[in-house]
Amino acid sequence: MNLDNRIRQRIDNKTKPPGALGQLEDLALQIARIQQTETPALHNPYLLVFAADHGLAAEGVSAYPASVTYGMVHNFMAGGAAINVFCRQNGLNLLVCDVGVNGTFDTGTDQLVKYKIRPGTRNMRHEPAMTPNECEAALDAGKTLVNGVRYRDCNVVGFGEMGIGNTSSASLLMHRLTGLPIPQCVGRGTGVDDAGLAHKLTILQAVADRAPRLTNPLDVLADVGGLEIAAIAGGMLRARENNMIILVDGFIATAALLAAQAMNPAVLDNCIFCHQSDEAGHRLMLEFLGAKPLLNLGLRLGEGTGCALAYPLVQAAVNMLNEMASMDSL
């Protein structure tokens, strides 16, 4: 009997009707399959938040000024953001990485990694967001951080982001990598009003019309991506290579996964989709990937918050498989 069948038999033989724990049973099977064992374990989980600015923010695509990116990284460092609260609550380690924030962080902290490639992407309305070398450097930043936490015995990693303007970048990546039209890929982001949404649509359509019809995912990522999005894509690819569990957050992180899976489709095998974002387009993105999210709470914050909130369900699935009695014991 192969491993999948043995795990299914173990789950079905627990003290419950077959299938009674629903999606938790599928989750337990997936984790056991990733780790290739009937007794999976979760070790030293990390949430990695990558931060960077976007040149396109100058076009007024966000309800907030670009300076908020810099302020929010300070908030992460001070422990006051939502992701800090949820990581403390649910026992995840948190690391923040500056891959492209337009500002300097002088204060040292164990939670901040400095890997700045440039102070934000270029304005992609007029030119590619990154050069190929910059995009590769961002991918490498994500891979480096994942390797670092793997050396700390981490086998489960989630990814978050901070960057004013990054829902625009994610929408463009979605458009280019799924083929869906711009209006289906664009939402309100940080909460723009109707006039702001109309303006955002106009700007993103102009970017889509400016950009050449690229097919290589690395070229697409460099043209309309973000430094933090590329770093997440690189981190996901390395997590797959390291055979780690990947916690996928919302709209921006899933856009990074679109790029990662275009480079290596096998990365999807390691991905747990933590929630469906309230950001327009995320449902279609999940459908494109064939993903079934664990939660649907109307979240649209980013930062990896969906990963931290869903992590107790990941723990529950593993504990069910390892600790729940079987019918044979009755």
Number of C-alpha atoms within 10 A of each C-alpha: 6 6 14 16 11 14 22 16 12 18 24 18 16 18 15 14 11 14 12 11 14 9 15 20 21 15 19 27 26 20 25 21 17 17 17 14 15 20 15 19 15 17 13 15 24 24 25 25 28 32 30 32 30 28 21 27 22 14 15 16 27 25 17 15 13 23 14 14 23 21 12 17 24 16 14 21 20 12 15 12 16 17 25 23 14 18 21 14 11 14 14 21 17 23 22 24 25 28 28 25 30 21 16 11 14 6 8 10 12 9 16 20 17 15 19 21 19 18 18 25 29 22 18 27 21 13 14 22 26 24 16 16 11 17 27 18 20 31 25 20 28 31 21 17 23 28 17 12 20 22 10 13 12 19 22 25 26 31 34 30 26 27 29 26 27 29 24 28 25 27 30 27 27 29 22 24 20 15 10 17 15 19 16 15 27 26 22 22 23 17 14 18 12 10 9 16 19 16 17 22 20 15 19 25 18 14 22 20 11 14 18 11 11 13 10 12 18 19 17 22 33 23 26 27 29 36 37 35 35 31 31 35 29 29 30 33 28 23 26 20 14 13 18 22 26 25 27 27 32 30 30 34 25 24 30 28 28 27 27 26 18 15 16 13 13 14 21 20 15 24 23 24 22 28 28 26 25 19 22 18 23 25 20 16 24 21 11 13 15 10 17 15 19 20 17 12 11 11 16 21 21 23 29 29 27 30 31 29 18 21 23 13 17 22 15 16 23 24 16 17 22 16 11 15 15 15 13 8 7 6
